[in-house]
Amino acid sequence: MSGMNIIQNEPYGAPLDAHRTLWMGDLSTRWSAEFIAESFKTMGLNPTTIKMTTEKSTGKPSAYCFVEFKDTEDARKAMLKSNGKPIPGAEPPTRFNLSFANDPRAPSVEFNLYANNLDENVDDAELYQIFGKKYPSCRGAKVYRNSDGSSRCIGFIRFCDQKDQELALIEMNHIKIRGQDIQLKLAPLKQRLPRFQINQKSSYSGHRSGPPGRNPPHAIVNPIMSSGHYMQHPHPSVSMPSAPAPEVRPPSPPVLVPIDDPTPEEANNELVENGDVWFEELEESRWTSCIADSALSGAEFCRQLADSRW
């Protein structure tokens, strides 16, 4: 395709320019990079590069790709014009599922807002449209859903500029969307480490003998200290005094807590007030649909998220 750069089998974790690159999900295995490029062109958009990806473990085509544009403004225009709209020529009918990409090799910070009391018909794309048109640093939006696909009327909006986040909280709180008075609340700051730092951190935390290749000579683990702390033996011939035995205390009697069955409104408010774990897990899902049984308690839902049983 003239003027179009096609990259097949984009390496896992390859660098990208997050400010002008969109992540596109829900791909069919039958779609080629040329078909994806043409679908954007039909919408009046001109991507410069299509990066197809494969699963790291299997080598099979992934359900997502990366679409680069000339600059940030073109990428933002593509989000506003096509996200949530039907993909031209797609069979079965499918809608664009887009979000600004994150560079896996660069640190980033995102500023987010919770949105409560959304109309049940508001979806991710519409929520983004409302905020994305007014605030240039808005990178995406997400609406929580029940197991049957119905909306929980709660979502969040992502920004890469704290000023836009604060302005949106002031200017958009209690505006009406589809007749509903939405309620906004600050969400936790989201910081991303480069992937190599995350892997390094995981390697260190799971290695009892210190960083690879840097094991201290004659390192002795003190049983009183937590895992990963060491006492240096001054010399093999010098003995170390034994540590005192830890004090053994009798177990405390169990505390009985009455079961409180909250109303739907109370449960909804509790989620908004204490939804940090939900936010973290959903945000890390990279916008893949997350469907849960509405009868689950908050603790059960978080456990299933942690176990990735979906």
Buried (B, 14 or more C-beta within 10 A) or exposed (E): EEEBEBBEEBEEBEEBBBBBBBBBBBBEEEBEBEBBBBBBBEBEBBBBBBBBBBEEEEEEBBBBBBBBBEEBEBBBBBBBBBBBEEBBEBEEEBBBBBBBBBBBEBEBEBBBBBBBBBBEEBBBBBBBBBBBEEBEBBBBBBBBBBEEEEBBBBBBBBBBBEEBBBBBBEEBBEEEBEEBEBBBBEBBEBEBBBBEEEEBEEEEEEBEEEEEEEEEEBEEBEEEEEEEEBBEBEEEEEEEEEEEEEEEEEEEEEEEEEEEEEEEEEBBBEBBEEBEBBBBBBBEBEBEEBEBEEEBEBEEBBEBBEEEEE
